[in-house]
Amino acid sequence: MHKFKFIVLPCDGIGPEIVDASVRVLKAAAARYKVDLQLDYKTVGFDSLNRFGTTLREDVLQMSKDYDGIILGTQSHADYPKPEEGGRNVSSSYRVGLDLYANIRPARTRSYVDTNMPEGRTMDLVIMRESTEGFYADRNMTRGCGEMMPSPDMALAVRKITRHCSERIARRSFELAMTRRKKLTAIHKLNCFLMTDGLFMDAVRNVAKDFPDVEFNDLLVDASTAHLVRTPEVFDVIVTTNFFGDILSDLTSELSGGLGMAGSINAGDDMCCAQAQHGSAPTIAGKDIANPVSMILSVAMMLSWLGDRRKSEVLSEMGAAMTRSVDKVLENPLTRTRDIGGSMGCRDFAACVEEVVARA
Ligand code: ATP
């Protein structure tokens, strides 16, 4: 019997509810495919802050390396105290600490679910967001912080772009494009960031030479928002830097159906973490109204990623079955959550998916 072990980190806001939903579906898939699952829960986020004085204990981060994969809920990072008071950014600690440099964020429309686009528009794209450097003050310095305040009325921020990180995200993006419609768009702001986006684009263009079968183009980030709204169907794989990818992926998931609808993984060379695309939505936390689709699909993506890496058919099949089952349940307007026009709760939605997975 195949055996896999995952570390489960529910975290803040709606994290515990949607993680619970995804774990229930994962367990149903494991039973269906006769896989022995070990799930070890650890406390991170506000719960951890209250109990251990930090939102992320170093030993939890380090022990995560010993698992086949990581299931991470949403974090209310904006409400954390300063890092020196225990408010450690859980997502970024995982991305940087385990070198999970590719934040892979697909967005696709389904003919039977309303989109936030004009009738008839479709979208099926993947944003490949570099996630270990860029314009993020907490992850672009070895020592110190990427933001500083020389005086009370002046603040500065540093954006770090390296050839190494740009090349590896570009390579993963071209590889992904080769398995899809063989189109790749690099998004940047080269007209303003001549050096940083200049270096990023130079690295992407160098990698492009190894993939002559991929149709390659590039867009300024501001123009790209208009193109994504106007003609979303032309995009296949998008590669971009951290900050732009964060913003653009909220736009694409909202356009394609809603923030709660698209999965996401943080992937390195050997490790993968499933994490919903959206934030912790504290205003709806604890009410059983959150949409768990993004989190369930994130776990499914993690299984598929692991299946590819390890040539494990059973993991790939489990991932595909979970994705198919979510789509099947979404087909019925009566089994949808409120954010997409239904009335079902998070738990009941997960129960419907569990039922379909068991027969997948
Ligand atoms: P954070 O501070 O963690 O970023 P936020 O609420 O500001 O949280 P998001 O969590 O990304 O930002 O979500 C913005 C809004 O989108 C939420 O207030 C909620 O209404 C909606 N939303 C996001 N995710 C979901 C979900 N899974 N199910 C239902 N609604 C969601």
Residues whose N, C-alpha, C, O or C-beta is under 5 A from the ligand:
A	BS01	ATP	Q75 S76 A78 L259 G260 H278 G279 S280 A281 P282 I289 A290 N291 D339
